[in-house]
């Protein structure tokens, strides 16, 4: 009888630890979790993800499939769940959606459920595909475009998970969304917004990361910068929150050059956030600008500024943290 009581006591204690009550999010040391986003871990990820083994991650090709499995394996290792259930981290996209121009492909998704507003979704996105190989067999590794954004999301997800494990569940849900087919015309994000896992009306924002590992020629003398695009297009609150977070934690020079309506590059329309913005979902696009290795076989992981990239990823984490944990949902006060 005593043995049975002891066994039950141990079981009860284990269960209590497992279902530990969430702590007030206001008590969390957010800087502690941001500091888990490190240059060393980003470098370790990217030297694998942008290696020749992944053959340029061309949509529907074996290298892209290998990249998708790399992301899945890491989310499973971190014990971050899939919103699709079980070990299914792939939102499958049939070839017919691509008008049969490309093989079947998949977005990769992972999810941390919110404690108070679980139906409200903060999306953190990046495209993990690139342009593959040329006819001569040269591999376009795409370390900056967009290996940098992809592995940054892994680190941001890990930071949220560590906070969750310590009892600091985000108040809103976080969807980590790695889209395919960006290089073919924003096709993976187009598929997601036409076939959303969570209703778009419940999507609070999309923080999209496409190239945050390099320094463009304009900023060679002052690399403490990041381009922000779209932050003020739909929500004044998002723009103000973004600036406040940067002033408090990271102190980057926020460069809005490409946010100009008359920007001839039209970058606002050229990455995956735009498919969310079309649905009046507030967005921020984080970007380091272009460089001589853009869409060249020379976009390799040895040219990435890992310390700078880690700080940029931390800015995105801080911004997502504030959006996810504020009392009120972001207000959309401008029309697309």
C-alpha positions in Angstrom: 0.0 0.0 0.0 2.8 2.4 0.9 4.6 1.6 -2.3 1.4 2.3 -4.2 1.0 5.7 -2.5 4.6 6.6 -3.2 4.2 5.7 -6.9 1.1 7.8 -7.1 2.8 10.7 -5.4 5.7 10.6 -7.8 3.3 10.4 -10.8 1.3 13.4 -9.4 4.5 15.5 -9.0 5.6 14.6 -12.5 2.2 15.5 -13.9 2.2 18.8 -12.0 5.6 19.7 -13.5 4.3 18.8 -16.9 1.3 21.0 -16.7 3.0 23.8 -14.8 0.7 26.9 -14.7 1.8 29.7 -17.0 3.6 32.6 -15.3 2.6 36.2 -15.9 4.2 37.2 -19.2 5.2 40.6 -17.6 7.6 38.8 -15.3 9.6 37.3 -18.2 13.1 38.5 -18.9 12.7 38.9 -22.6 16.3 39.8 -23.1 17.3 36.4 -21.7 15.4 34.7 -24.4 16.6 37.0 -27.1 20.2 36.2 -26.1 19.6 32.5 -27.1 19.6 33.7 -30.7 23.4 33.4 -31.3 25.7 34.0 -34.2 27.3 30.6 -33.6 24.0 28.7 -33.9 22.9 30.7 -36.9 26.3 29.9 -38.6 26.0 26.2 -37.7 22.5 26.0 -39.3 23.4 28.1 -42.4 26.6 26.2 -43.3 24.4 23.1 -43.5 21.3 24.7 -45.1 23.2 26.6 -47.7 25.6 23.8 -48.5 25.9 22.1 -51.9 24.1 19.1 -50.4 20.8 21.1 -50.8 21.5 21.8 -54.5 20.1 25.3 -54.4 16.7 24.3 -52.9 14.8 24.7 -56.2 11.1 24.4 -55.8 9.9 20.8 -56.2 13.4 19.5 -56.6 15.2 17.0 -54.3 17.3 19.7 -52.7 14.2 21.6 -51.7 12.7 18.4 -50.2 15.9 17.9 -48.2 15.6 21.5 -46.9 12.0 20.9 -45.9 13.0 17.8 -43.9 15.9 19.7 -42.3 13.4 22.3 -41.0 10.9 19.6 -39.8 13.7 17.7 -38.0 14.8 20.8 -36.2 11.2 21.6 -35.0 10.8 18.1 -33.8 14.1 18.2 -32.0 13.0 21.4 -30.3 9.6 19.8 -29.5 7.8 22.6 -31.2 4.5 21.3 -32.5 3.0 21.3 -35.9 -0.4 23.0 -36.3 -1.4 20.1 -38.6 -1.0 17.6 -35.9 1.5 14.8 -35.1 4.6 14.7 -37.2 3.0 16.4 -40.2 4.9 19.7 -40.6 4.2 20.0 -44.4 1.4 22.0 -46.0 1.4 20.1 -49.3 1.1 22.1 -52.5 0.1 20.1 -55.6 1.8 20.6 -58.9 -1.6 21.7 -60.3 -1.4 24.9 -58.2 1.8 25.7 -60.1 0.0 25.0 -63.4 2.2 21.9 -63.6 5.3 24.0 -64.2 6.9 22.6 -61.0 6.7 19.4 -59.0 4.7 19.2 -55.9 6.1 21.2 -53.1 5.4 22.1 -49.5 5.4 24.9 -47.0 6.8 24.0 -43.6 4.9 25.0 -40.5 5.4 24.9 -36.8 3.3 26.4 -34.0 3.2 27.6 -30.4 -0.3 28.0 -29.0 -1.2 31.2 -27.2 -2.4 31.2 -23.6 -5.0 33.9 -23.6 -5.8 34.7 -27.3 -5.0 31.4 -29.0 -7.2 32.1 -32.0 -5.2 35.2 -32.8 -2.1 34.3 -34.9 1.2 36.1 -35.2 3.0 34.8 -38.4 6.7 34.8 -38.7 7.7 33.9 -42.3 10.6 33.4 -44.6 11.0 31.6 -47.9 13.3 28.6 -47.8 13.5 27.9 -51.6 16.1 29.3 -53.9 16.9 29.0 -57.6 18.7 25.7 -57.7 21.5 24.9 -60.3 22.3 26.2 -63.7 22.9 24.1 -66.9 26.6 23.9 -66.1 25.9 22.4 -62.7 26.8 25.5 -60.7 24.9 25.5 -57.4 23.2 28.7 -56.2 23.4 28.2 -52.5 21.2 31.2 -51.5 22.9 31.7 -48.1 21.6 35.3 -47.8 18.6 34.7 -50.1 16.9 33.4 -48.1 18.9 30.9 -46.0 19.5 33.8 -43.6 15.8 34.4 -43.0 15.1 30.7 -42.8 17.6 29.8 -40.1 16.8 33.0 -38.2 13.2 31.7 -37.8 14.6 28.5 -36.3 16.5 30.5 -33.7 13.5 32.8 -33.1 11.3 29.7 -32.6 13.8 28.3 -30.2 13.7 31.5 -28.1 9.9 31.4 -27.9 10.1 27.7 -26.9 12.6 28.3 -24.2 10.3 31.0 -22.8 7.4 28.6 -23.0 9.3 25.9 -21.2 10.0 28.3 -18.4 6.3 29.0 -18.1 6.0 32.1 -20.2 3.5 31.0 -22.9 2.9 33.8 -25.5 -0.6 35.3 -25.1 -1.2 35.0 -28.8 -0.3 32.0 -31.0 2.8 32.0 -33.1 3.0 30.4 -36.5 6.4 29.8 -37.9 5.9 29.7 -41.7 8.6 28.6 -44.1 7.2 29.0 -47.6 8.3 27.5 -50.9 8.1 28.9 -54.4 9.0 32.5 -53.6 11.5 32.6 -56.4 8.8 31.4 -58.8 6.5 34.3 -58.0 5.6 34.2 -54.2 3.8 31.0 -54.9 4.1 29.3 -51.4 2.7 32.3 -49.6 0.0 32.7 -52.2 -1.0 29.1 -51.5 -1.0 29.7 -47.8 -3.2 32.8 -48.0 -5.6 30.9 -50.3 -5.6 27.8 -48.1 -4.9 29.2 -44.7 -4.3 26.9 -41.8 -5.8 29.6 -39.6 -8.4 32.1 -40.8 -6.8 35.2 -42.2 -9.2 37.4 -40.3 -7.6 36.0 -37.1 -4.0 36.7 -38.4 -2.7 39.7 -36.5 0.5 40.4 -38.5 3.1 38.8 -40.7 6.7 39.5 -39.9 8.6 38.5 -43.0 12.4 38.0 -43.3 14.1 37.8 -46.7 17.8 38.5 -46.7 19.2 39.7 -43.3 22.7 38.3 -43.4 24.7 40.9 -45.4 25.7 44.5 -45.7 24.7 46.4 -48.9 27.1 48.9 -50.6 25.2 51.9 -49.2 25.9 50.9 -45.6 29.5 49.6 -45.8 30.7 52.5 -43.5 27.8 52.0 -41.1 26.5 48.4 -40.9 24.3 49.0 -37.9 21.1 49.1 -40.1 18.2 47.1 -41.3 15.7 48.0 -44.0 12.1 48.0 -42.9 9.4 47.8 -45.5 5.6 48.0 -45.0 5.5 48.6 -41.3 3.3 51.7 -41.7 1.2 50.7 -44.7 -1.7 49.2 -42.7 -1.2 49.7 -39.0 0.1 52.8 -37.3 0.3 50.8 -34.1 2.6 48.2 -35.7 5.0 50.9 -37.0 5.1 52.6 -33.7 5.6 49.4 -31.8 8.4 48.4 -34.1 10.3 51.6 -33.6 9.8 51.5 -29.8 11.1 47.9 -29.6 14.2 48.9 -31.7 14.9 52.0 -29.5 14.6 49.9 -26.3 16.6 46.8 -27.3 18.6 46.8 -30.5 19.2 50.5 -31.6 19.5 49.8 -35.3 19.3 52.6 -37.8 16.0 51.7 -39.3 16.2 52.5 -43.0 12.9 53.2 -44.8 14.3 53.9 -48.2 12.5 51.0 -49.8 9.3 51.8 -48.0 8.8 54.7 -50.3 5.7 54.4 -52.6 7.9 55.6 -55.5 10.7 53.1 -54.8 11.6 51.8 -58.3 12.7 48.5 -56.9 9.1 47.8 -55.6 10.5 45.5 -52.9 7.2 45.9 -51.0 5.6 43.8 -53.7 8.4 41.3 -54.1 8.5 39.1 -51.1 6.0 36.9 -49.2 4.6 39.5 -46.8 2.8 41.0 -49.8 0.3 38.1 -50.0 -0.7 38.9 -46.4 -0.8 42.6 -47.0 -3.3 42.1 -49.9 -5.7 40.8 -47.2 -5.2 43.8 -45.0 -2.9 42.0 -42.6 -0.3 44.3 -41.2 3.3 43.3 -42.2 6.9 44.2 -41.7 9.5 43.1 -44.3 13.0 42.8 -42.8 15.7 43.2 -45.5 19.5 44.0 -45.8 19.3 45.2 -49.4 20.9 43.6 -52.4 24.6 43.0 -53.2 26.9 41.7 -55.9 26.2 38.0 -54.9 22.4 38.4 -55.2 21.1 35.5 -57.3 24.6 34.3 -58.0 26.4 31.1 -57.2 28.6 33.3 -54.9 25.8 33.8 -52.3 27.6 31.5 -49.9 27.6 31.2 -46.1 31.2 32.3 -45.7 30.1 35.9 -46.6 27.4 36.2 -44.0 27.9 38.7 -41.1 26.7 36.4 -38.3 26.9 38.8 -35.4 24.9 41.4 -37.3 22.4 38.7 -38.5 21.9 37.6 -34.9 21.1 41.1 -33.7 18.6 41.5 -36.7 17.0 38.2 -35.8 16.7 39.4 -32.2 14.9 42.6 -33.3 12.4 40.4 -35.1 12.0 38.3 -32.0 11.5 41.3 -29.8 8.9 42.7 -32.2 7.0 39.4 -32.4 7.1 39.1 -28.6 5.5 42.6 -28.2 2.8 41.9 -30.8 2.0 38.5 -29.3 1.8 39.7 -25.7 0.2 43.2 -25.8 -3.2 43.6 -24.3 -5.0 44.5 -27.5 -4.8 43.2 -31.0 -3.1 45.5 -33.5 -5.6 47.9 -35.1 -5.7 48.1 -38.9 -6.3 51.8 -39.5 -5.2 52.1 -43.2 -6.7 50.3 -46.2 -4.6 48.3 -48.7 
